[in-house]
Amino acid sequence: MFRLFAKISTLTGARLFGAACGFLTALLITRHVGTEALALYAVSLSSAALVALFLVLGLPAFAQMLTAEYQARNQPGKILGLALTGFVLLLILGSALAAAVVVFGDAIQPLIPSLGHSGLIAVAVIAPGAALLTLNGSILGGLQRQVAAQLPESLMRPVTMLALLVGAILAGVAPSGTSLLVLAAIVVWAAALAQLVFLWRGIAALGPGGGLPRPQLDLARWRELAPTWFSISLVSDYVIEFHLIAAAFFLAPAEVALLHVCFRIRLLAGLGMRSIYSIFQPKLFHAMASADEARTRDTVAMTNWLSVGYSVCALVGLALLGSLVLSVFDPSFTQGHGLLMLISLAFLVRSAFGPAMSILASHRQQRTILAILGTSLALSAGLVVTLTPQLGVLAIGIAYTSGLTVNAVAAWLVVRRRWDLDTAVWASGRPRLAPFAALLQTPPAPAADPPR
């Protein structure tokens, strides 16, 4: 049990420190450059994150699940093949993106006025690095190397960005929106290349004699999974980016900046729960792949109780200190305290209904997941369009939390009905401590499949 909390504490501490650096970066941008520059920075990075998904055709959406499965079945060659396939896609589609911006940039830019010319170029440069980070992290997560999977993105990237920005300010260089995007591009590529080294070492550790295994391709299966999981990732992993970009079309830059700050605080408050899920989700995939029902229920129970307990503590903290934190950025931002509480309520709802989405993913219920996520995104989009003219930025918070609530409840209902597994915290019972010592260990890999 001590090792469990030590691991969670390490990941959470790193994320907290990285998030604190992100806060300081946003604070410095607000104070030294202005809220309009912060809005440009936020919308550009959100757009790059969305474009990044297209550059690897959704592979990161199912790479962690397949990597955990391949490792459990002692098939390291398929893990390497999956990584190499992602790299080839990134090279081809990243080059196509750069060519499109060069050739058609002047025609594209008026279609996205919130980005501007500098933002459009930044998207073309940052998106491939963000795609590489996401792919590497997903595979490393499946290998249960959570530290290597998360630290380049959650710690190295924000720390480096803050250091570069502070250095520019101390050197007397007046930052601008364009220079911020240049720094962001340098940082994302540095983090991606560092993580690539971790991935290569992780795969090599699985090969014979500590060398890389022989690559194996599972193209038929990947092609089968990719369209659905690509769509699933598009409507689930980039919900915040979607709402930020939507806000840029309806709200003034100052309101977009406030929304960006609230989302950053919400992410900070949810880091502990995210660390809990990053540790237990691969273990849940292992248990499901091994058809170990007892281990599956134990993992669900522990995930639920840890995440709900953390979420309640985080919400209490936000209620007490949220207004103070917002005022550090700008005194006018304190009016967004209600917005902050509203969007932060979403992670308590998710933790209360448990890891039902992970159960659906393990059962290969991609169409069901896509139907749930598509419905919730359509609901969010409808609420944004209809409520924003009357409620302003608060409408974005209502749309965001409503969509995530629909996700959690619908997934819970489907899992309970189809597999008689109630993932909600009130149904999982008290966690048994003895089995959780075993949850800290990776289950022994079964023998490899016999040759056909």
N, C-alpha and C positions, 0 to 999 in steps of 0.2 A: 504493500500500500504506500509506503514511503517513496518508493521509486516512481509510482504512478504520479503522486502529487509533485515530486521533484521534476518530472518530465513536463507536466502541465505548467508548473511554475516557470520553468525555463522558457518554454515557448511563449507563455503569456507575458513574461517579463520582457522578452525580446520584442514582442509585438507592441507592448505598452511603450517601451522606449522609442521604438520606431514611430509609433503614432504621435508621441510627444514631439519628436523631431518634425513630423508632418505638420503638427499644430504650430510649431515655431516658424516653420517655413511659410505657412498661410498667414501667420501674424505679421511676419516681416514683409510679405508681399503687400498686405493690406496697409501697413504703416508707411512703407517706403515707396511703393509703386501705385497703390490705389485699388479700390474694389473692382474697377473695370478690368485691370490686369489680372486680378484673382479670378474673375469670371472667365476671361479668355483662357487662362491656365487650366481651370477646371473643365471647361467644355472641350478644349483640345485634347486633354488626357483621356476624357471619357470617350470621345470620338475615336481616338487611337485604340483604346481597349476594345471597342466594338469591331473596328476594322481588323484587329489582330485575330479575332476568331475566324474570320473568313480566310486568312492567310494560311491556316493549318486545317481548314475544312472541319473544324469541330473535334479534332483528335483529342485535345485535352479533356473534353467532356467525358470520354469513356476510357482514357488511358490509365487512370488510377485503378479503375475496376479491373481492366484486363491485366495490368501489371501484377496486381495482387493475385489474380487467378493463375497467371503464368508462373509466378514464383511458387505458389502452393503446389503446382503440378510439375515443378522442376523443369521449366522450359525457358531458360534464360535467353536462348537465341531469339525467341519471339519478342522478348522485351527489347533487345537491341534492334531487331527489325522494325518494331513499332517506332522507336526513336529515329532511326534513319529515314523512315518514310516521312515523318514529320519534318525533318530537316530538308528533304528534297522539295516537299510542298512549299515550305517557307521560302526557299531559294527561288523557285519558279514564280510563285504568286507575289512575293515581295518585289521582285524585279518588275513584274507587270504593273504593280501599284505605282512604283517610282516612275515608270515610263508614262503611265496615264496622267500623273500629276504634271510631268514636264510638258506633255503634248496638249493635254486638255485642261490644264489648271485654270486658265483664264475663263474658260466656259463653265467650269465646275464651281468656281469661287462665288459667283452671284447666287447660286442655289443654296449656299450655306453661309449667309451673311454674318452669322455670329462668330464664325471662325476667322474670316479674313484670309488674306494671302499667306501670311506667316503661319497661321494656324493650320492651313491646308498642307503646307510643306512639312510642318512639324508632325502631323498625323502620318505622312508617308515615311518619315524617318523613325518615329517612335513605335509605330504599330508592329514592324517586324521584331524589334527587340522585346516588346511586350508579349508577342506570340511565342517567342523562344522561352521567355520566362515562364509563361503559363504551361507550355508543353513539358519543359524540364521539371517543373514543380509537381505536375500531375504524376509523372512517372516515378519520381523520387518518393512521392507520397505513397504510391502503390508498393514501393519497396520498403515501406515503413521507416524511411530515413527522413522523418519529419523536420529535423533541424536543418538539414541540407535543403529540403524542399522549401522551407518557409523563410529562412533568414535572409537570403539575398533580396527577396521581395519585401519582406516586412521590416528588415533592419538596415541592410546595406544601402538600399535605394533611398529611403528617407534621410538617413544619416549623411550620405554623400551629397544629396541635394542641399541639405541645410548647410553643410560645410562650404560648398561652393558659393551659395548665396551670401553667407556671412563673409566669406573671403572677398567677394566682389564689393560688398558694402564697405568693409574696412579699408579696401584699396581705393575707395573714393569713386568707384565706377557706379554711375547712376543706372540701376537696373531698369529694363523696359519689358513690356510684354513679350517682345521677340527674344530678348536675351534670356528670359526665364524658360522659354521653350527650347532654346539651344542647350541650356543646362540640363533640362529634363531629358533631352535625347542622349546626352553624354552619360547620364546616370543610369538610364534604363539599359543601355547596351553594356555598361560595365557590370551591372548586376547579372544580366543574362549570361555573359561570358564566364563570370565566376561560377554561376550555378551549373553551367555546362561542364565544367571541370568536375564538380561534385557528381553529376550524373554519370560521366564516363567512368569515374572511380567506382561508383555503386554498381554499375553493370559489370565492370571487370571483376569485381569481387565474387560474382556468381559464376564466372567462367572457370574452365579447368586450369588449375595451377595459377589462379589469380590473373589470367589473361582474358581478353574479350572472347565471349562465345561466338560461335559461327552464326551470323544473322539468319533468321528464318522469317519468312513472310506469311502472314495469315490474311492475305488480301481479300479473299471472298468474305470472310467474317467482318473485316474492317469496312468493306464497302456496304455490307448489310447494315452495320450499326451507324455509319457516319451520317446519312441523311437525317435520321430521326434525332440522334444525339446532337448533331449540329443545331437543329432547330430548338432542341431542349435547352442547350447551353445559351443560345441567343436570347431566349425569353426567360432565363432563370439567373444566370451568372452575372448578367449585366443590367439588372433591374435599376440599380442606382444610376448608372450611366444613362439609361433610357430616360429616367425622370429629370436628370440634370439637363440633358439635351433638349427635352420637351420644354423645360422651364425657360431655356434660352430663347425660344420662339414666342413666349407669352409674357415674360417678366423683364423688368429692368435689370441691368447688370448688378446693381446693388442687392437686389432680391436673389439673383442667382448666386451671388457671393455668400449671402446669408444661408441659403439652402446648402451650398457646398460645405460650409462650416458645420452646420447641423448634421449633415451626413458623416462628416469626419468624426464628430463627437459620438455619433451613434455607432460607427465602426469601432472606435476606441472602447466604448462601453461593451461591445459584443465580442471583444477579442478573446476573453476567457472562454466563452462558449465555443468560439471558433477553434480554439486550441483543443478543447475537449473533443469536439467532433473530428478534428484532424487525427487525433490519437485513436479514437474508437471506431471510426468508419472503416479503415482498412481491416481491423479485427472483426468487424461485423461482416465484411465481404468474405473474409476467410471462413468464418463460421457458417455462412450461408453456402459457400462453395463446397464445404465439407459436410453439409446436411446435418450439422450438429445443432439440434433444436435447443437443447439446454444452454449451450454456450451462446446461442443467438439471443435467447431471452435474458440471460445474465448481462450481455453487452448492452441490450436495449435499456434494461433497468438502470445500470450504472450511468449510461449516457444521460438518461432522463433526469435522474436525481442531481447529478453534478451540474447539468446545464440549467435546470430550473432554479436551483439554489443560487447559482451565480447570477442569473438574470434578475432575480428579485433584488439581490444586493446592488446590482448595477443600476436598476431603476430608482431605488431609494437614493443612491448617490446622485443621480441626475436630478431628481426632484429637489435635493438640498443645494446642490452646487452648480446646476446647469446654467442658471442665470448669471452667476458670477463668471463662469468660464466664457460665456458669450460676450460679456462686457469687456473682456480683455481684448477682443478683436476690435470691437467698436461699440461705444455706449448704446447706439441705436439697435444693435443686434439683440439686446435683452428682450425685445418684443417677440423674438422667435423662440422663447422658452417653451411655449405651448406646442409649437411645431416640433421642437426637439423631443419632447415627451411623446408626442404622437408617433413619430417615426421610430422611436426606440422601443415602443410597445411591441413592435413586430417580432423582435427576437425572443420575447417572453412567450408569445403565442406559439412560435415555432418550437421552442423547447418543451412547452407543455404537451404538444401533440406528438412529440418524439420523432425518431428518425424514419418516418414512414416512407419518405422519398428514397432513402437508401435501400429499404426493403424492396420497393418497386424496381429500383435499378438492378438489384441483385437477381430479381426474377425476370429480368429482360422485358419489363413492361414499358418499353419506350413510347409506344403509342398512347398508353394511358397517361404517362407523365406529360407528354406533349399536349394532350387534350386539356389536362388540368392547368398547365402553365400557360397555354395559349388563351384559355378562358380568363384566367386571372389578369394576364397582360391586357387583353381586350377591355376588361373591366377598368383597369387602371387608366388606359388611354381614354376611355369614354369619360371617366371622372375628371381627368385633366382638362379635356376640351370643354366639358359642360360647367365645371365648377370654378375654374381659374378666373374667368371674367368677373365672377361675383366675390370669390374668397381670396384671390391672389395666391401668394405662396403657400398658404395653409391648405389649399386644394391639392397641391403636390403631395403633402404629407398624408392627407386622407386617401388619395389614390394609391400611394405606396403601401400603406398599412393594410388597406382593404384587399389589395391584390395578394399580399403575402399571407393574410389570414385565410383567404380562399384556398391558396396552395396547401397550407398545413391541414386544414379541416378536410378537404377533399381527399388528400393522400391518406390520411388516417382512416377515413371511412372505407376506402377501397381495400386497404390492407386488412382491416378488421373483417370485412365481408368475404374476401377471397381466400384468406389463409388462416382465419380465426386467430389472428395475432393482433392484440390491442397494444399499440405502441404508446398510448397516452400515459402520462406520468401517474395519473390516478389509478391506472389499471396494472402497472408493471410491478407493484408490490415493493416492499423494502428490499434493497439490494443485499445479497448475501456476500459477506466480506471474503469468505474463504475462496470461492471461485474466482474472485477478482485478482488474486495473486497470480492465477494462471493467465488472466487476460493480459498481464504485462509481458508475457512471453509469446513469441510467434509460434503458432502450432507447427509441429513437425511436418515437413512437406511430404505428401504421399509420393509413392513411386511414380516414375514417369510413365506416360501412356505407352503401351507396347507398340512396336512398329507395325505398320499395316502393310 
